[in-house]
């Protein structure tokens, strides 16, 4: 989790390392931040608003 409203590629350094180690077993890496948009940061990597944890999809 990141207590900022912006996300940089460097914030994914640990997740990229984990992805390299796990290979195909790596499903997804998500950085939660205080912004408002979901942003792609490469294959299987996303920055998502922490508020998305409380959003419920409509049936």
Secondary structure, 3 states (H helix, E strand, C coil): CCCCCCCCHHHHHHHHHHHHHHHHHCCCEEEEECCCCCEECCCCEEEEEHHHHHCCCCC
